Amino acid sequence: MGIRHALAMQKLVRDAKSAFARGDSMFEAVLDIDPRARVSMRKIRAEISRMVDAIEPVGWRCVNVEPFLASVEITFIRQ
């Protein structure tokens, strides 16, 4: 994991915290996958787990993980 990844995760958690503070009932995170990079499913699943583990302590609960073209949409609701 590089500095770019750490900054992206910080922004994701910051967005989740601000949505929770605003009183939003749902939060959606998107993981973009570069189809040219030939990323393995193991790495994709690991990244999804990292995102869920980073967002759930804020007060969200993961309810849906769904592929969409070259990305994965992860939906959270308030706990």
Secondary structure, DSSP 8 states (H G I E B T S, - for coil): --HHHHHHHHHHHHHHHHHHHHT-SEEEEEEE--GGG---HHHHHHHHHHHHHHHGGGTEEEEEEEEETTEEEEEEEE-
